[in-house]
């Protein structure tokens, strides 16, 4: 492993750059989630589909905010809470009032019973 990088500094720089990029994207996602929990408004919406994609689910939801019918897609890691969403007709969503397409499903962040 280290022999590859000893003679190839560009490989090391490339892998380091990818790591920094991934960490930046994770940090950015956490900032958006934190902002949603600070300024977001709770509204009711419905899940129209939950489709498995490799190791995650693609969740499509519809909701009404500020007299507009909106549709959003959210990608989430497979777990029991996400699987249980298929059985719910109505969910509570947290929407950014400044960007109505920024939405998360509040039930996913609640503790297990």
C-alpha positions as CSV (number, residue, x, y, z in Angstrom):
1,X,0.0,0.0,0.0
2,X,2.6,2.5,1.0
3,X,5.0,1.5,-1.8
4,X,2.4,2.8,-4.3
5,X,2.4,6.2,-2.7
6,X,6.1,6.4,-2.0
7,X,6.9,6.6,-5.7
8,X,3.6,8.3,-6.7
9,X,3.0,11.6,-5.0
10,X,0.2,12.5,-7.3
11,X,-1.7,9.4,-6.2
12,X,-1.4,10.5,-2.6
13,X,-2.5,14.0,-3.4
14,X,-5.4,12.6,-5.4
15,X,-6.6,10.4,-2.5
16,X,-6.1,13.2,0.0
17,X,-8.2,15.5,-2.2
18,X,-11.0,13.0,-2.5
19,X,-11.0,12.6,1.3
20,X,-11.1,16.3,1.9
21,X,-14.0,16.6,-0.6
22,X,-16.0,13.9,1.0
23,X,-15.5,15.4,4.5
24,X,-16.5,18.8,3.1
25,X,-19.7,17.4,1.7
26,X,-20.6,15.7,5.0
27,X,-19.9,18.8,6.9
28,X,-22.1,20.8,4.5
29,X,-25.0,18.4,4.9
30,X,-24.8,18.6,8.7
31,X,-24.9,22.4,8.4
32,X,-28.0,22.2,6.3
33,X,-29.7,19.8,8.8
34,X,-28.8,22.0,11.7
35,X,-30.2,25.1,9.9
36,X,-33.4,23.1,9.2
37,X,-33.8,22.3,12.8
38,X,-33.3,25.9,13.8
39,X,-35.5,27.8,11.3
40,X,-37.6,25.0,9.7
41,X,-41.4,24.9,9.9
42,X,-43.3,21.7,10.6
43,X,-45.9,20.7,8.0
44,X,-47.8,17.5,7.1
45,X,-47.0,15.7,3.9
46,X,-47.5,12.3,2.4
47,X,-45.0,9.8,1.1
48,X,-45.8,8.7,-2.4
49,X,-43.0,6.1,-2.9
50,X,-40.1,4.4,-1.1
51,X,-37.8,2.7,-3.6
52,X,-34.7,0.7,-2.7
53,X,-31.5,1.8,-4.4
54,X,-28.4,-0.4,-3.5
55,X,-27.8,0.4,0.2
56,X,-30.3,3.3,0.5
57,X,-33.9,4.3,-0.2
58,X,-35.2,6.9,-2.5
59,X,-38.2,8.6,-0.8
60,X,-40.6,10.7,-2.8
61,X,-42.9,13.0,-0.9
62,X,-45.6,15.5,-1.6
63,X,-46.6,18.4,0.6
64,X,-48.3,21.8,0.5
65,X,-46.5,24.9,1.7
66,X,-47.4,28.5,1.2
67,X,-50.3,27.5,-1.1
68,X,-48.0,25.6,-3.4
69,X,-48.1,21.9,-4.1
70,X,-44.5,20.6,-3.9
71,X,-42.8,17.4,-4.5
72,X,-39.4,16.4,-3.1
73,X,-37.0,13.5,-3.2
74,X,-34.9,12.4,-0.3
75,X,-32.2,9.7,-0.2
76,X,-31.7,7.9,3.1
77,X,-29.6,5.0,4.3
78,X,-31.5,1.7,4.7
79,X,-32.7,1.2,8.3
80,X,-35.8,0.1,10.1
81,X,-37.2,3.6,10.4
82,X,-37.0,4.2,6.7
83,X,-38.6,0.8,6.0
84,X,-41.5,1.7,8.4
85,X,-42.2,4.9,6.4
86,X,-43.8,2.8,3.7
87,X,-46.6,2.0,6.0
88,X,-47.4,5.7,6.9
89,X,-49.9,7.7,5.1
90,X,-49.0,11.1,6.6
91,X,-45.6,12.2,7.9
92,X,-44.3,15.4,9.6
93,X,-41.8,17.3,7.4
94,X,-39.4,20.0,8.4
95,X,-39.2,22.6,5.6
96,X,-36.9,25.5,5.1
97,X,-39.2,28.6,4.7
98,X,-36.6,30.3,2.4
99,X,-36.0,27.2,0.2
100,X,-39.2,25.2,0.1
101,X,-37.5,22.2,-1.6
102,X,-35.2,21.7,1.4
103,X,-37.1,19.2,3.4
104,X,-36.5,16.3,5.8
105,X,-38.8,13.8,7.3
106,X,-39.0,14.6,11.0
107,X,-40.0,11.0,12.1
108,X,-36.6,9.8,11.0
109,X,-34.8,11.9,13.6
110,X,-37.1,10.9,16.5
111,X,-35.8,8.4,19.1
112,X,-37.0,4.8,18.9
113,X,-39.8,3.7,21.1
